[in-house]
């Protein structure tokens, strides 16, 4: 039996009940594709003589949208698309948040009250503060509406599922099995448990991914690829075409089991796919293997559209494909353009800030840590010393302004009122002092080349909405927050 701790009254208040769903298609399939860019779709269109991306390019309503908040290449984008709000309202600022009690980053959807099913992850949507498209369906139609989500990682799958889904599963990369969390019930759907035990999973795991066409026919092969091509097995499963194929085939199996879209009540099926290849360092097209991801994606989406059109009827089907920024800027391209990327070490900034406060106020641990674009002060110590938190925040903000790469620094309360940060910050995702970086500066963790966060201040992603029945859409769609309202009629 599913338990929900989010107040139903809060959910209902945010659902905009004046919008009706009576004319909605019987089945809406919402697809979030990691790393998909409009310029890549335009560049590769001549390669698609047929397939899903070809169908969408010719028949779908198409637009590009911006996110009205800073993007960190993580969960905040999915939450914005599915709720129609920004991180300041939906509460998901990034994949992780810094917990003061143990001074350690934690997954943003971590929930100690639930247990993993087939995995060790404890995740739930309880930290998502706004209602998703699926939550709207549940309030309107109760249990008559069916809502499922399948994806490549826990956060994306859960944020697409929302609070009220019937089931939510993601691929465990080592076993290639579908796993879930007890928030959505004690068991995963039967179609997916059958998949876990079936032979098709093993068939896909045994595949070797090699180029679909001659390497010289790709538009952007690297020199290494020209010499040796590329060759991957499922050791890197979630960054191969086989992972997308697994999601599509499992989704069709789930539809056959549940009969989604075969009655008059609107149903929602959420899918997460990817265009990220193993060697990709940005979302921009820069290799044959990344181009090959799009070719496979075209084939898989074509198969999905064809099968669902046949099963539920083309007039009862709507497919929504949305990009998600993932890897940010191409640092090699910046260097080639004589604008090399610079790295800002937030751990070092936090350590220097601690030393600065020690010089002013004595040898104590004044700083809990640094994470993302924040410095976290030791509030317990500040309270014990009867010191002014706002005064220390102002001093730290002024101190950070002397750091190379810092564009601006604010006490948290001032960051909330900043035009650049107003939609981005919330108290769970940011610390006492918030800073922004100058262009081409990247955050990274201490003593490692791994980026702490991928920061993108102006991402643009494609949105394609294909409907078998006639559907008029307004012009001038510019914000990712508008997509939810397009899908709620």
C-alpha positions in Angstrom: 0.0 0.0 0.0 1.5 3.3 -1.1 1.9 6.1 1.5 2.1 9.8 0.7 3.2 12.4 3.2 2.7 15.4 0.9 -0.4 17.3 1.9 -3.2 16.6 -0.7 -4.4 20.1 -0.1 -1.1 21.6 -1.2 -1.1 19.5 -4.3 -4.6 20.4 -5.3 -4.0 24.1 -4.7 -1.1 23.9 -7.3 -3.0 21.9 -9.9 -4.8 24.8 -11.7 -8.1 22.9 -11.7 -9.7 25.3 -14.1 -7.9 23.5 -16.9 -9.9 20.6 -18.3 -8.6 17.2 -19.6 -11.8 16.1 -21.4 -10.3 16.4 -24.9 -6.9 14.9 -24.0 -5.6 11.9 -26.1 -6.1 8.6 -24.4 -2.4 8.1 -24.1 0.3 10.7 -23.8 3.9 9.6 -23.9 6.3 12.1 -22.4 9.9 11.5 -23.4 12.9 13.4 -21.9 16.1 12.8 -23.9 19.3 13.6 -22.2 21.6 15.9 -24.2 19.3 16.3 -27.2 19.9 19.6 -29.0 18.0 21.4 -31.7 21.1 22.2 -33.7 22.0 18.5 -33.8 18.5 17.5 -34.9 18.7 20.1 -37.7 22.2 18.9 -38.7 21.3 15.2 -38.9 17.9 15.5 -40.5 19.2 14.5 -44.0 20.2 11.1 -42.5 16.7 10.2 -41.5 14.8 8.9 -44.5 12.3 7.3 -42.1 12.0 6.8 -38.4 10.7 8.6 -35.3 12.8 11.7 -35.5 11.9 12.0 -39.2 8.2 11.7 -38.4 8.5 14.3 -35.6 10.5 16.7 -37.8 7.8 16.6 -40.5 4.6 16.3 -38.5 5.1 17.5 -34.9 4.6 20.9 -33.4 8.2 22.1 -32.8 9.6 24.8 -30.6 12.7 25.5 -28.6 12.5 26.6 -25.0 14.8 28.2 -22.4 15.0 27.4 -18.7 14.3 30.5 -16.7 16.9 29.5 -14.1 20.5 28.4 -13.9 20.9 24.8 -15.1 23.3 22.3 -13.4 22.9 19.5 -15.9 20.7 17.5 -13.5 17.3 17.0 -12.1 16.1 20.6 -11.9 15.4 20.6 -15.6 13.1 17.6 -15.5 11.3 19.0 -12.4 10.7 22.3 -14.3 9.4 20.6 -17.4 7.0 18.3 -15.5 5.7 20.9 -13.0 5.7 24.1 -15.0 7.5 25.9 -12.1 11.1 26.8 -11.3 13.4 25.5 -8.6 12.4 28.3 -6.2 8.9 26.7 -6.2 9.4 23.0 -7.0 12.4 22.7 -4.6 14.8 20.7 -6.9 17.9 22.9 -7.4 20.2 20.1 -8.6 20.9 16.4 -8.3 22.3 16.8 -4.8 22.1 19.1 -1.8 24.6 19.7 1.0 23.4 18.5 4.4 24.8 20.6 7.3 24.5 17.8 9.9 27.2 15.7 8.3 28.7 18.3 6.0 28.2 15.9 3.1 26.3 16.1 -0.3 23.3 13.9 -0.5 20.9 12.9 -3.4 18.1 15.5 -3.7 15.5 12.7 -3.6 17.0 10.7 -0.8 14.3 9.3 1.5 15.2 7.1 4.5 11.6 6.1 4.9 11.5 4.0 1.7 13.5 1.0 0.6 14.9 0.1 -2.8 13.3 -2.8 -4.7 16.1 -4.6 -6.5 18.6 -2.0 -5.5 20.0 -0.1 -2.5 18.7 3.3 -3.4 16.3 5.0 -1.1 14.5 7.6 -3.2 11.1 9.2 -3.4 9.5 12.4 -4.8 8.7 13.8 -1.3 11.2 16.7 -1.8 9.4 17.7 -5.0 7.1 20.5 -3.8 5.0 21.1 -6.9 2.5 18.9 -8.8 3.5 17.2 -12.0 1.4 16.4 -15.1 0.7 12.9 -13.7 -0.4 14.4 -10.4 -3.0 16.5 -12.3 -4.3 13.3 -13.9 -4.5 11.5 -10.6 -6.5 14.3 -8.9 -8.9 14.6 -11.9 -9.5 11.0 -12.6 -8.4 9.1 -9.5 -7.3 5.5 -10.0 -9.0 5.3 -13.4 -6.0 7.1 -14.9 -2.8 5.1 -15.3 0.5 6.7 -14.8 3.9 5.0 -15.3 7.5 6.2 -15.6 10.5 4.3 -17.0 14.0 5.7 -17.3 17.8 5.4 -17.1 18.3 6.8 -13.7 16.4 7.1 -10.4 16.0 10.9 -10.2 14.7 11.5 -13.7 12.3 8.6 -13.5 10.9 9.7 -10.2 10.6 13.3 -11.1 8.7 12.4 -14.3 6.5 10.0 -12.3 5.6 12.6 -9.7 3.9 11.8 -6.4 1.0 9.8 -7.7 2.2 7.3 -10.3 1.1 3.7 -10.4 4.7 2.6 -11.0 8.2 4.0 -11.5 11.2 2.0 -12.5 14.7 2.6 -13.8 17.5 0.5 -15.2 20.2 -0.8 -12.8 23.3 -0.5 -14.9 25.2 -3.6 -13.7 22.3 -6.1 -14.1 20.3 -4.3 -16.7 17.2 -5.1 -14.6 14.3 -2.8 -13.7 14.4 -1.6 -10.1 12.3 0.7 -8.1 11.5 2.1 -4.6 8.9 1.1 -2.1 7.3 4.6 -2.4 5.5 3.3 -5.5 4.4 0.0 -4.0 5.9 -3.3 -2.8 6.6 -4.7 -6.2 7.5 -3.5 -9.7 4.9 -4.0 -12.5 4.6 -7.6 -13.7 5.6 -6.7 -17.2 8.9 -5.4 -15.9 9.5 -8.3 -13.5 8.9 -10.6 -16.5 11.5 -8.6 -18.5 14.0 -9.0 -15.7 13.6 -12.8 -15.9 13.3 -13.0 -19.7 15.7 -13.7 -22.5 15.4 -10.4 -24.3 17.4 -8.6 -21.7 20.3 -11.1 -22.1 20.1 -10.7 -25.9 20.6 -7.0 -25.7 23.3 -7.3 -23.1 25.3 -9.5 -25.5 25.2 -6.9 -28.3 28.4 -5.1 -29.2 27.8 -1.5 -30.3 29.7 -0.7 -33.6 29.1 2.0 -36.2 25.8 1.6 -38.2 27.4 3.1 -41.3 30.9 3.5 -42.8 32.8 5.8 -40.5 33.6 8.3 -43.2 29.9 8.9 -43.8 29.4 10.4 -40.3 29.5 14.2 -40.2 31.8 14.6 -37.2 34.1 11.6 -36.6 37.2 12.1 -34.6 40.6 11.2 -35.9 40.7 8.2 -33.5 37.3 7.1 -34.9 38.5 7.4 -38.5 41.4 5.1 -37.6 39.7 2.5 -35.4 35.9 3.3 -35.4 34.3 2.7 -32.1 33.3 -0.5 -30.3 31.5 -0.8 -26.9 29.8 -3.5 -24.9 27.2 -3.0 -22.2 29.8 -2.3 -19.6 28.8 1.3 -20.1 25.1 0.3 -20.6 23.4 3.6 -19.8 25.4 5.5 -22.4 24.7 3.1 -25.3 21.8 2.7 -27.7 21.0 -0.6 -26.1 19.8 1.2 -23.0 17.3 3.3 -25.1 16.1 0.1 -26.8 15.5 -1.5 -23.4 13.4 1.4 -22.3 11.3 1.4 -25.5 10.7 -2.4 -25.4 9.9 -2.5 -21.7 7.5 0.4 -22.2 5.6 -1.5 -24.9 5.5 -4.6 -22.7 4.1 -2.5 -19.9 1.4 -1.1 -22.3 0.4 -4.6 -23.3 0.0 -5.6 -19.6 -1.9 -2.5 -18.5 -3.8 -1.6 -21.7 -2.9 2.0 -21.3 -4.7 4.2 -23.8 -7.3 1.6 -24.6 -10.2 3.3 -22.7 -11.6 6.8 -22.6 -9.6 7.9 -19.5 -6.3 9.8 -20.3 -3.2 7.9 -19.3 0.4 9.0 -19.1 3.6 7.1 -19.9 6.9 8.9 -19.1 10.2 7.7 -20.6 13.8 8.8 -20.2 16.2 8.2 -23.1 19.7 9.6 -23.8 21.9 10.8 -26.6 25.0 10.8 -24.4 27.7 8.4 -25.6 30.6 7.0 -23.5 33.2 9.5 -24.7 30.9 12.6 -24.8 32.2 15.7 -23.0 29.4 18.0 -24.0 26.0 18.0 -25.5 27.3 19.3 -28.8 27.9 16.9 -31.6 31.6 16.0 -31.7 32.0 12.4 -32.6 30.7 9.6 -34.8 29.6 7.6 -31.7 27.4 10.5 -30.5 25.9 10.9 -33.9 25.2 7.2 -33.9 23.2 7.6 -30.7 20.9 9.8 -32.7 20.6 7.3 -35.5 19.6 4.6 -33.0 17.3 7.0 -31.2 15.5 7.7 -34.5 14.9 4.0 -35.0 13.7 3.3 -31.5 11.3 6.3 -31.5 9.9 5.2 -34.9 9.2 1.7 -33.5 7.5 3.2 -30.4 5.3 5.5 -32.5 4.4 2.7 -35.0 3.5 0.1 -32.3 1.4 2.5 -30.2 -0.4 4.0 -33.2 -1.4 0.4 -34.1 -2.4 -0.6 -30.6 -4.3 2.5 -29.3 -5.1 4.2 -32.6 -3.2 7.0 -34.1 -6.0 9.5 -33.2 -5.7 8.6 -29.5 -2.0 9.0 -29.2 0.3 12.0 -28.4 4.1 11.8 -28.2 6.0 14.7 -26.5 9.8 14.6 -26.9 11.8 17.1 -24.8 15.5 17.7 -24.6 17.4 18.0 -21.3 20.7 19.9 -21.0 23.3 17.5 -19.5 27.0 18.1 -20.1 27.2 21.8 -20.7 29.8 23.6 -22.8 32.4 21.9 -25.0 35.6 22.9 -23.3 37.8 21.8 -26.2 35.8 24.0 -28.6 36.3 26.9 -26.2 40.0 26.3 -26.1 40.2 26.1 -29.9 38.4 29.5 -30.0 41.1 30.9 -27.6 38.5 31.1 -24.7 39.8 28.3 -22.5 37.6 27.1 -19.7 38.8 27.9 -16.1 38.1 25.8 -13.1 36.8 27.2 -9.8 37.4 24.9 -6.8 34.6 25.6 -4.3 36.3 23.4 -1.7 39.4 25.6 -1.8 37.2 28.7 -1.6 35.4 27.3 1.5 38.8 26.5 3.1 40.1 30.0 2.5 36.9 31.5 3.8 37.3 29.5 7.0 40.8 30.7 7.4 39.7 34.3 6.8 37.0 34.1 9.5 39.5 32.4 11.9 41.7 35.5 11.5 38.8 37.7 12.3 37.1 35.8 15.1 39.4 33.1 16.4 40.3 29.5 15.7 37.0 27.8 15.3 35.3 25.9 12.5 33.3 28.8 11.0 32.6 27.1 7.7 30.8 23.8 7.3 31.8 23.5 3.7 31.4 24.6 0.1 29.2 22.9 -2.5 27.8 24.0 -5.8 27.7 27.8 -5.9 27.4 28.1 -2.1 29.4 28.5 1.1 27.8 27.0 4.2 28.6 28.7 7.5 28.6 26.9 10.8 25.3 28.3 12.1 25.5 26.3 15.3 28.7 28.0 16.3 27.5 31.4 15.2 24.4 31.0 17.4 26.5 29.8 20.3 28.8 32.9 20.0 25.7 35.2 19.8 27.1 36.6 16.6 25.1 38.2 13.7 24.6 35.7 10.8 23.7 38.5 8.3 26.9 40.3 9.2 29.1 37.2 8.6 27.2 36.5 5.3 28.0 40.1 4.1 31.6 39.7 5.1 32.0 36.3 3.3 30.2 37.7 0.2 32.6 40.6 0.1 35.6 38.2 0.6 34.4 35.9 -2.3 34.3 38.9 -4.6 38.1 39.0 -4.5 38.3 35.4 -5.9 39.2 35.1 -9.6 36.3 33.8 -11.6 33.5 35.0 -9.2 31.1 37.3 -10.9 28.9 38.2 -7.9 28.3 37.0 -4.3 25.3 37.4 -2.1 23.9 36.5 1.3 21.2 33.9 0.6 18.3 36.3 1.3 19.7 38.8 -1.2 20.2 36.0 -3.8 16.5 35.3 -3.6 15.9 38.8 -4.8 18.5 38.7 -7.5 17.2 38.7 -11.0 19.8 36.2 -12.1 19.1 33.8 -9.2 15.5 34.4 -8.2 14.1 31.4 -10.0 17.1 29.2 -9.2 17.6 29.3 -5.4 15.7 27.6 -2.7 16.7 27.0 0.9 17.3 23.3 0.4 19.6 23.7 -2.5 21.8 26.6 -1.5 23.8 27.8 1.4 24.4 30.9 3.4 26.3 32.8 0.7 25.6 32.2 -3.0 28.0 33.2 -5.8 27.9 33.2 -9.5 30.8 32.6 -11.9 32.1 34.5 -14.9 31.6 33.0 -18.4 33.6 29.9 -19.1 34.4 29.2 -15.5 33.4 25.7 -14.3 32.9 24.3 -10.8 34.9 21.2 -9.8 35.4 19.1 -6.7 38.6 19.3 -4.7 41.7 17.5 -6.0 39.9 16.0 -8.9 39.1 16.8 -12.5 35.5 15.7 -12.0 33.1 18.7 -12.3 31.2 19.4 -9.1 28.3 20.8 -11.1 27.9 21.6 -14.8 26.6 25.2 -14.9 24.7 26.5 -17.9 23.2 29.9 -17.6 21.4 30.0 -20.9 20.4 26.5 -22.2 18.0 26.1 -25.0 16.4 22.7 -25.8 14.0 21.4 -28.4 10.4 20.3 -27.7 8.4 18.3 -30.3 4.7 17.4 -29.8 3.2 14.9 -32.2 -0.5 14.2 -32.0 -2.5 11.8 -34.2 -5.6 14.0 -33.7 -5.6 17.7 -34.7 -4.3 19.9 -31.9 -3.7 23.6 -32.1 -0.8 25.1 -30.2 -0.1 28.7 -29.4 2.8 30.5 -31.0 5.6 32.1 -29.0 6.3 29.3 -26.6 9.6 30.3 -25.1 9.9 28.9 -21.5 10.3 25.4 -20.2 7.6 26.3 -17.6 5.0 26.5 -20.4 5.2 22.9 -21.5 3.1 21.5 -18.7 0.2 23.8 -19.6 0.4 22.6 -23.3 -0.3 19.1 -22.2 -3.1 19.9 -19.9 -6.2 20.7 -21.9 
